[in-house]
Amino acid sequence: MTMLHDESERLRERAERLFPGGVNSPVRAFRAVGGQPPFVARAEGAYLFDADGNRYIDYFGSWGPMILGHAFPSVVEAIVRAARDSASFGASTAVEGDLAERVMAVYPGIERLRFVSSGTEATMSAIRLARAATGRRRIIKFEGCYHGHADGLLVKAGSGVATLGIPGSAGVPEEIASLTLALPYNDLAAVEAAFASYPDEIAAIILEPVVGNAGCIPPAEGYLAGLRCITNEHGALLIVDEVMTGFRLAPGGATELYGIDADLITLGKILGGGLPCGAFGGRRGRMDLLAPLGPVYQAGTLSGNPLAMAAGCATLDYLAMHRETIYPELEASAKAVAEGVAQAAREAGVTVTVNRVGSMWTWFFTAEAVTNYEQAARSDTASFGRFHRAMLERGVWLPPSQFEALFLSLAHGPVEVEATIAAARAVFAG
């Protein structure tokens, strides 16, 4: 396969004159994998099409939200209908309640929620609420878990921070960073030790129930239940960040899959059907601490944007209507491609470890099991970079970082799975 790149190169040169690093989100720059990123012109189903007309099987799906595939007809139609009435009002609309009811139907632990415009806003606001509810300052997060780019969360944050080799971020005051305790994932003893060291100071634990921003790392058996027990014992809240896993691993996300009793849940990505949208929610008593009812201030001009609400309703409606078939289909396709590529690697003498939960997974270029960020960081990132570049030239677009999970959609069928495995086999064969 011969790829053309002239137009993408021209667009990249222009972008570098306009944006820092030529991008509006750092991981798009391909610094971790080398090569130059194509510029996307359009997408349909399981495929991306770049400015030069090249076609790629898409395995990052706008970093998670495109569970139905790109340009899914009912979602597009919902957005178009909503746009005819205006893209934004800055006032309450009925469709906000429509989407909220759909969320609560699959997340019974959410009795009240608030829409925001991004996952970063959702996690930032949930932590503010947890601090107000407990009267405490410190929080626990886990190494390699990314919860957005709010100051206090950019501590051992995985994802793009890990990809670029940045330990945290310049511009974050030490006083703020010191309030975040970053602990190894899947290690309950470390959590117990932190509560012992800071009695009555820890407001909340926030975690990705399945890590997606250090690569895919599932929770060890008993780990999530153990966190719930520890937080209950010490009067802290448990915040489950389902921005990535929400509606993907099950209709009620990881909360449903693992039976998590969360105090607060944050959502995004699939929630907005691909449009900018986030939310955080929990029991009524805690959520009613938010203004205008309570003293915790949080606001957003575009919160509950009608286009995002319409896209979210259309997406969740389709997932609900076909839930008995959708999740088994996603499971089967993800298993086939994840294990098929791993088998191709083994046949070629290439060492790869696979972590997968439902339709999210990672091929780690390492021989050891990966149960936390430290182990993920020992992966052979140079080998992953070569693999990424070679797959891209064969029409398969993977996330441009060893530390990002892969996602597929309902549009990925046997044709795409077999094409991906065949491409990987050719790459591993040299």
Summary of the structure (lengths in Angstrom):
residues: 430
radius of gyration: 21.1
end to end distance: 14.9
largest distance: 63.0
contacts: 1536
relative contact order: 0.17
helix: 43%
strand: 16%
